[in-house]
Amino acid sequence: MMSGNGELLKVEDLVVTFNQAGGQRLRAVDGVGFAVAKGETLGLVGESGCGKSSLARAVIQLPPPTSGRVLLDGEDLTGLAGEALRRTRRKIQMIFQDPISSLNPRRRIGDTVAQPLRIMRRGGRAERDAQACDMLAAVGLDPGDAIDRLPHQFSGGQCQRISIARALILEPEFLICDEPVSALDVSVQAQILNLLREMRARYGLTMLFISHDLAVVKNICDRVAVMYLAKLCEIGPSEELYRSPAHPYTAALLSAIPQPSPERRPAKIALVPGELPSPTDPPPGCRFHTRCPHAKAICKQVEPEVKEVGPGRSVACHFPL
């Protein structure tokens, strides 16, 4: 059942930890919570290593999170296992960062795209092959030319189209895109982004779009969540967040976006010099205080709570901008 406020996905206090050498525990995701409305695209941005991909994999239960809840249509995915989880996974699919390595190098493309139908025991062989051809055509590939070929015979952009076809063939409600264009040339990136927009409109998709490229995120997302050292520091509507960031880290990220015109140069945010904090031993208080030019004594001692600063906007900062 859809909740009354139209939320399709809700993440509550999600924690993901990994064992490290020497008995250390790395908290890759630390108490993250957010919701995504039906038909919305939420962007998730942050530096490499901040926990974006770990969060995405925990949402789809690959592997399940250490603690917290992931609600899809009101159903807690973290409480499912075996056949029940397999049936529910039809509703939520994922596109991975490296399109070539995400495809089986020994499996024909037609079999790769049809495989989700076979796993879900939907239709006979002829029916599955026909649906695979239709989906390949929908993502802009010639089915007659593609179905009997292997992944190494395609470019990176074509492999990503195949990955999108495989993800959409089960008609999911929620699609996770984990940096789907970062491994592609700039010209091909635009083609894949346009394809994702088209697929979102055609199939009524709700999406979580992960990227370190803020310019790409602004181009495709309705709202944006900013992540730093395993925690969310700001979330809000895309246009508002880009126009007026509330967290110093968000402002620093936005100032680093390259400008197409040499006459438009945003003021660079002067971060505190020094080594980046270790994710295995994050600093106390606000995790950004070691780099923040606005940090005060309280920032070093007390972790800021996520507070609403406007309609649909929240920030975890003692002194929001």
Secondary structure, DSSP 8 states (H G I E B T S, - for coil): ---TT-EEEEEEEEEEEEE-GGG-EEEEEEEEEEEEETT-EEEEE--TTSSHHHHHHHHTTSS--SEEEEEETTEEGGG--HHHHHHHGGGEEEE-S-TTTTS-TTS-HHHHHHHHHHHTT-S-HHHHHHHHHHHHHHTT--HHHHTTS-GGGS-HHHHHHHHHHHHHTT--SEEEEESTTTTS-HHHHHHHHHHHHHHHHHHT-EEEEE-S-HHHHHHH-SEEEEEETTEEEEEEEHHHHHHS-SSHHHHHHHHTS--SSTT----------S---BTTB--SSSTTTTT-TT--GGGGTS----EEEETTEEE--SS--
